[in-house]
């Protein structure tokens, strides 16, 4: 199975570390399957503009993040906030305990069976935490 997976970042190289993934400036989107991975595109989190002052957990923030991630199956970050339940309705959310996006891509690919199994649960899915 091939999944479209977005990694939250501010600098295109490192996962967002100083705040929740929904606060990322960009999302680096990859196609990942058991046979490999391919970078697809960088998406700006432009829908977030105008919501900067909203409190963490605000439904408009979750909507902004989900609209920037159309057709994405999995969202990867170092931290998720109070909107995690709203995000799980749309994506499998994966916490990866690494800083470098290239490492996170490899970790997700190495754990793809667990990712696919949890993703396949639909709205009943829970978030995953993956370690290097």
C-alpha positions, 0 to 999 in steps of 0.5 A, spaced: 500 500 500 502 506 498 500 512 502 501 520 502 504 522 508 506 529 510 511 532 515 510 538 518 516 543 518 519 550 518 525 549 514 524 543 509 529 539 513 527 538 520 520 536 523 517 542 527 520 542 534 518 548 538 510 547 537 505 543 534 505 540 527 499 544 525 503 550 527 508 548 521 510 553 516 510 548 510 508 540 509 513 536 506 509 531 502 512 524 500 509 518 497 511 512 501 510 504 500 514 498 502 518 499 496 520 506 497 519 513 498 518 519 493 518 526 495 511 529 492 511 537 494 512 542 499 505 545 501 505 552 505 500 552 511 497 558 508 490 557 510 493 558 517 494 565 516 489 569 520 488 564 525 495 565 529 492 568 535 486 563 536 488 558 542 491 551 541 485 546 540 481 551 536 477 548 531 478 553 526 486 551 527 484 544 525 480 546 519 486 550 516 491 544 517 486 539 514 485 544 508 492 545 507 493 537 507 488 535 502 488 528 499 494 526 505 493 520 509 498 521 514 500 527 518 507 526 521 510 531 527 514 531 533 508 534 537 501 534 536 496 539 540 489 539 543 486 538 536 489 531 535 482 528 536 479 532 530 486 531 526 485 523 527 478 524 524 482 526 517 489 522 518 493 518 521 497 522 526 504 519 527 509 522 532 516 521 530 522 522 535 527 524 531 529 531 528 531 530 521 525 529 516 529 524 512 530 520 518 523 521 519 521 518 512 525 512 513 522 511 520 515 511 517 517 506 512 520 501 516 514 501 520 509 501 514 505 495 516 503 498 523 502 505 520 497 501 514 494 497 520 492 503 524 490 508 518 486 502 516 481 503 522 478 509 519 475 514 524 477 509 530 484 510 529 489 512 534 495 516 534 502 512 533 509 514 536 515 511 532 522 511 535 528 511 531 
